[in-house]
Amino acid sequence: PDDSYTALRESVSFDAFAVPDRIQFFHVHDGYFGVTGDDNLFVRMQNGIRVTLAAGFATTLRHDLDYDRSPAAGRSNTDRTFALTLGYRF
């Protein structure tokens, strides 16, 4: 069956340095709210902390969360991921 619907999107992106150019907290989320029906809601969110190490390298500890009020049959309505990454900034 077709489950497409019209939705409104709400989005937020926030970064704050606890220690300038060294420790950064971040939050990003997008929410999609269906105009019709009570079960049409989907939210994606990322929260974390990024620490600059040395010579342009940085590490990030991040929590991703996806929430779907009406998931497909046999699926959970919440999906969580925790990640620890190492990267390089130009």
C-alpha positions as CSV (number, residue, x, y, z in Angstrom):
1,P,0.0,0.0,0.0
2,D,1.0,3.6,-0.6
3,D,2.1,5.3,2.7
4,S,3.2,8.6,1.3
5,Y,1.9,11.8,3.0
6,T,2.4,15.5,3.2
7,A,4.6,16.7,6.1
8,L,6.0,19.7,7.7
9,R,9.8,19.7,8.4
10,E,11.4,21.2,11.5
11,S,15.2,21.3,11.7
12,V,17.8,22.4,14.3
13,S,21.6,22.5,14.3
14,F,23.5,23.7,17.3
15,D,27.2,23.8,18.0
16,A,28.9,25.1,21.2
17,F,32.5,25.1,22.2
18,A,33.2,24.2,25.9
19,V,36.9,25.0,25.3
20,P,37.5,27.2,22.3
21,D,38.9,25.3,19.3
22,R,39.3,22.2,21.4
23,I,36.0,20.6,22.8
24,Q,32.8,21.1,20.9
25,F,29.3,19.8,21.8
26,F,26.8,19.4,18.9
27,H,23.1,18.6,18.4
28,V,21.4,18.2,15.0
29,H,17.8,17.0,14.4
30,D,15.2,16.9,11.7
31,G,11.5,16.2,12.5
32,Y,8.9,15.4,9.9
33,F,5.4,15.9,11.1
34,G,2.5,14.6,8.9
35,V,-0.3,17.0,8.1
36,T,-2.8,14.2,8.1
37,G,-3.0,11.2,10.5
38,D,-1.7,10.9,14.0
39,D,0.9,8.3,13.3
40,N,2.9,10.3,10.6
41,L,6.0,11.4,12.6
42,F,9.6,10.7,11.9
43,V,12.6,12.2,13.8
44,R,16.4,12.0,13.1
45,M,18.8,13.2,15.8
46,Q,22.6,13.4,16.4
47,N,24.2,14.4,19.7
48,G,27.8,14.3,20.5
49,I,31.1,15.8,21.6
50,R,34.1,16.4,19.3
51,V,37.6,16.8,20.7
52,T,40.4,18.3,18.7
53,L,43.6,16.3,19.3
54,A,46.8,17.5,17.6
55,A,47.9,18.2,14.0
56,G,44.4,18.5,12.7
57,F,43.1,15.2,14.1
58,A,39.8,15.1,16.0
59,T,37.8,12.4,17.7
60,T,34.0,12.3,18.0
61,L,31.7,10.5,20.3
62,R,28.2,10.5,18.8
63,H,24.7,9.2,19.5
64,D,22.3,8.9,16.6
65,L,18.7,8.3,17.1
66,D,15.9,7.7,14.6
67,Y,12.3,7.5,15.7
68,D,9.4,6.5,13.5
69,R,5.9,6.5,15.1
70,S,4.6,4.0,12.6
71,P,7.4,1.7,11.5
72,A,7.1,-1.0,8.9
73,A,5.7,-4.3,10.1
74,G,8.3,-6.2,12.2
75,R,10.5,-3.2,12.7
76,S,11.2,-1.3,15.9
77,N,10.1,2.4,16.2
78,T,13.5,3.5,17.6
79,D,17.0,2.9,16.2
80,R,20.0,4.0,18.1
81,T,23.7,4.1,17.1
82,F,26.7,5.0,19.2
83,A,29.9,5.8,17.3
84,L,33.5,6.7,18.3
85,T,35.3,8.1,15.3
86,L,38.8,9.5,14.5
87,G,39.1,12.1,11.7
88,Y,41.2,14.9,10.2
89,R,40.2,18.5,9.8
90,F,41.5,20.6,6.9
